[in-house]
Amino acid sequence: MVVVPPTHSVERSLRAHGAKVVAGVDEVGRGAWAGPVTVGAAITGLRRAPEGLTDSKLLTPKRRTEMAGQLRTWVTGFALGQASSRECDELGMTAALRLAAVRALEALPIRPDAVILDGKHDYLGGPWRVRTVIKGDQSCVSVAAASVLAKVHRDELMAGLAPEYPAYGFESNAGYPSPVHRAALSEFGPTDHHRLSWAYLDDLPQWRHRKLPRQGSGAGESPDEQLALGF
């Protein structure tokens, strides 16, 4: 597969309309069953990106980790924000995403004048000036950088939980569905890091008593709904 490198086209367009500082924003963990949802925000300016930069999902784990190391010293600024599994349950996914994104943006060393948000849904809203870009993590340099930094951080966080919960395979699945994860849930039930309003508990009658009611829009979607929403 030929991977077309991201460009600064959208960043340049926003700058041409008065935005001096543009941040790319991407999330990871929205469709996971365990762990936080993590949002990365990156300011890259218009400098030439490191060779091979693209959507984090298109990179091997080894190359992704290497790329994150390069990006940490290359970007003008970056920050990460998270909403915990409990916040995902209590707020619903849309509000949890916004909370994590605001935490990331407010932690940047420079407040951006405009934000490029990966996807078609603006979960951020005002007062931020937002431009949504479908597959922005593949086409926009700043969003691709945010994608890699957020993914590597969250994967490392979930791998850090693996020694405490060895049966769940967090070091390889990062809290997403997998055969090992499903088998552990069936036998041992959800951990303190699992989202308890998610639909997977509907298929675990022995643990269904742990399920929490859905809150807001986007919480506990079925797998079909998750796919429809781009999870």
C-alpha positions as CSV (number, residue, x, y, z in Angstrom):
1,M,0.0,0.0,0.0
2,V,1.3,3.4,-1.0
3,V,1.0,5.9,1.9
4,V,0.7,9.5,0.8
5,P,2.5,11.7,3.4
6,P,0.5,14.3,5.2
7,T,0.9,18.0,4.2
8,H,0.4,21.4,5.7
9,S,-2.5,22.3,3.3
10,V,-5.2,22.7,6.0
11,E,-2.8,24.4,8.4
12,R,-1.8,26.9,5.6
13,S,-5.5,27.5,4.9
14,L,-6.3,28.3,8.5
15,R,-3.2,30.6,8.8
16,A,-4.3,32.4,5.6
17,H,-7.6,33.2,7.4
18,G,-5.9,34.7,10.4
19,A,-5.0,31.8,12.7
20,K,-1.3,32.3,13.7
21,V,-1.2,29.1,15.8
22,V,-2.9,25.9,14.6
23,A,-3.1,22.7,16.6
24,G,-3.9,19.3,15.3
25,V,-6.0,17.1,17.6
26,D,-6.6,13.3,17.5
27,E,-8.0,10.8,19.9
28,V,-7.3,7.2,20.8
29,G,-9.2,4.8,22.9
30,R,-12.7,5.8,22.0
31,G,-13.8,2.3,21.1
32,A,-11.9,0.5,23.8
33,W,-13.6,-1.5,26.6
34,A,-10.9,-0.6,29.2
35,G,-8.7,2.4,30.0
36,P,-9.0,6.1,29.3
37,V,-9.8,7.9,26.2
38,T,-6.7,9.9,25.3
39,V,-6.5,13.1,23.2
40,G,-3.3,14.4,21.7
41,A,-2.8,18.1,20.6
42,A,0.2,19.1,18.6
43,I,1.5,22.4,17.2
44,T,3.9,21.8,14.3
45,G,4.3,25.1,12.5
46,L,5.0,24.6,8.8
47,R,8.4,22.9,9.0
48,R,9.1,19.7,7.1
49,A,7.8,16.7,9.0
50,P,9.9,13.7,9.9
51,E,10.1,11.2,7.1
52,G,7.4,8.5,7.5
53,L,5.0,10.5,9.6
54,T,1.4,9.3,9.0
55,D,-1.6,8.1,10.9
56,S,-0.4,6.1,13.9
57,K,-2.6,3.1,12.9
58,L,-0.5,2.7,9.7
59,L,2.8,2.4,11.5
60,T,4.2,-0.8,13.2
61,P,4.5,-0.5,17.0
62,K,8.2,-0.3,16.7
63,R,8.1,2.4,14.1
64,R,5.4,4.3,15.9
65,T,7.5,4.4,19.1
66,E,10.5,5.6,17.1
67,M,8.4,8.3,15.5
68,A,7.0,9.5,18.8
69,G,10.6,9.9,20.0
70,Q,11.4,12.1,17.0
71,L,8.2,14.1,17.3
72,R,8.7,15.0,21.0
73,T,11.7,17.1,20.1
74,W,10.5,18.2,16.6
75,V,7.0,19.7,17.4
76,T,6.6,23.3,18.5
77,G,4.5,22.0,21.4
78,F,2.3,19.1,22.3
79,A,0.1,18.0,25.2
80,L,-2.0,15.0,26.1
81,G,-5.4,15.0,27.9
82,Q,-7.4,12.0,29.2
83,A,-10.8,11.1,30.5
84,S,-10.8,8.1,32.7
85,S,-13.0,5.1,32.2
86,R,-15.2,6.3,35.0
87,E,-15.5,9.7,33.4
88,C,-16.5,8.0,30.1
89,D,-19.2,6.2,32.0
90,E,-20.4,9.2,34.0
91,L,-20.3,11.7,31.1
92,G,-20.9,9.7,28.0
93,M,-18.3,9.5,25.2
94,T,-19.0,12.8,23.5
95,A,-18.6,14.8,26.7
96,A,-15.6,12.6,27.8
97,L,-13.9,13.3,24.5
98,R,-14.5,17.0,24.8
99,L,-13.1,16.9,28.4
100,A,-9.9,15.1,27.3
101,A,-9.5,17.5,24.3
102,V,-9.9,20.6,26.4
103,R,-7.4,19.2,28.9
104,A,-4.9,18.7,26.1
105,L,-5.4,22.1,24.5
106,E,-5.2,23.9,27.8
107,A,-2.0,22.2,28.6
108,L,-0.3,23.4,25.4
109,P,2.5,25.9,25.9
110,I,0.7,28.2,23.4
111,R,-3.0,28.6,23.1
112,P,-4.0,27.8,19.5
113,D,-6.1,30.2,17.4
114,A,-7.6,27.2,15.5
115,V,-7.9,23.5,15.9
116,I,-7.9,20.8,13.2
117,L,-10.0,17.9,14.5
118,D,-9.7,14.5,13.0
119,G,-13.0,13.1,11.8
120,K,-16.3,14.6,10.7
121,H,-17.9,15.2,14.2
122,D,-16.9,18.3,16.1
123,Y,-17.0,17.0,19.7
124,L,-15.0,20.1,20.8
125,G,-17.2,23.1,20.0
126,G,-16.8,26.7,21.2
127,P,-15.0,28.7,22.1
128,W,-12.5,26.8,20.0
129,R,-12.3,27.5,16.3
130,V,-12.6,24.0,14.8
131,R,-12.0,22.6,11.4
132,T,-12.9,19.0,11.1
133,V,-11.0,16.9,8.5
134,I,-12.0,13.3,7.7
135,K,-8.8,11.1,7.9
136,G,-7.0,14.2,9.1
137,D,-4.5,11.9,10.8
138,Q,-3.4,10.8,7.3
139,S,-3.6,14.2,5.5
140,C,-2.6,16.9,8.0
141,V,0.9,17.0,9.6
142,S,-0.2,18.4,12.9
143,V,-3.0,15.8,13.3
144,A,-0.7,12.9,12.3
145,A,1.7,14.1,15.0
146,A,-1.0,14.2,17.6
147,S,-2.2,10.8,16.5
148,V,1.2,9.2,17.0
149,L,2.0,10.9,20.3
150,A,-1.5,10.0,21.8
151,K,-1.4,6.4,20.6
152,V,2.1,5.6,21.9
153,H,1.3,7.2,25.3
154,R,-1.9,5.3,25.8
155,D,-0.4,2.0,24.6
156,E,2.4,2.4,27.1
157,L,-0.1,3.3,29.9
158,M,-2.2,0.1,29.1
159,A,0.9,-2.1,28.9
160,G,1.8,-0.8,32.4
161,L,-1.5,-2.3,33.7
162,A,-0.7,-5.7,32.3
163,P,1.4,-7.0,35.2
164,E,-1.5,-6.3,37.6
165,Y,-4.1,-7.9,35.2
166,P,-2.1,-10.5,33.2
167,A,-5.1,-12.4,31.9
168,Y,-6.5,-9.5,29.9
169,G,-3.7,-9.0,27.5
170,F,-3.6,-5.2,27.9
171,E,0.0,-5.2,26.7
172,S,-1.1,-6.3,23.2
173,N,-4.8,-5.2,22.9
174,A,-4.6,-1.8,24.9
175,G,-8.0,-2.4,26.3
176,Y,-9.7,-3.1,22.9
177,P,-11.7,-6.2,22.2
178,S,-9.6,-9.3,21.5
179,P,-10.1,-13.1,22.1
180,V,-7.8,-13.0,25.1
181,H,-9.6,-9.9,26.5
182,R,-13.0,-11.5,25.9
183,A,-12.0,-14.7,27.6
184,A,-10.7,-12.9,30.7
185,L,-13.8,-10.8,31.0
186,S,-16.0,-13.9,30.8
187,E,-14.0,-15.7,33.6
188,F,-12.9,-12.8,35.8
189,G,-15.3,-9.9,35.0
190,P,-14.4,-6.3,34.5
191,T,-11.5,-4.6,36.3
192,D,-11.5,-1.2,37.9
193,H,-10.2,0.1,34.6
194,H,-13.1,-1.2,32.5
195,R,-16.0,1.0,31.2
196,L,-19.1,-0.3,32.8
197,S,-21.7,1.3,30.6
198,W,-20.4,-0.3,27.4
199,A,-22.5,-2.9,25.5
200,Y,-20.0,-5.8,25.9
201,L,-21.5,-6.4,29.4
202,D,-24.8,-7.4,27.7
203,D,-23.1,-10.5,26.5
204,L,-21.8,-11.4,29.9
205,P,-24.9,-12.4,31.9
206,Q,-22.8,-13.4,34.9
207,W,-21.4,-9.9,35.2
208,R,-24.4,-7.9,33.9
209,H,-25.1,-6.7,37.4
210,R,-22.0,-4.5,37.2
211,K,-23.3,-2.6,34.2
212,L,-24.0,1.1,34.6
213,P,-26.7,3.0,32.7
214,R,-25.7,4.9,29.6
215,Q,-25.1,8.6,30.0
216,G,-25.3,11.3,27.3
217,S,-24.7,10.5,23.6
218,G,-22.1,8.1,22.6
219,A,-21.9,6.0,25.8
220,G,-22.1,2.2,25.7
221,E,-22.8,2.0,21.9
222,S,-23.2,-1.4,20.4
223,P,-20.4,-2.6,18.1
224,D,-22.5,-1.7,15.1
225,E,-23.1,1.8,16.4
226,Q,-19.4,2.1,17.2
227,L,-18.4,1.3,13.7
228,A,-21.0,3.7,12.3
229,L,-19.6,6.5,14.4
230,G,-16.0,5.7,13.3
231,F,-14.9,4.1,16.6
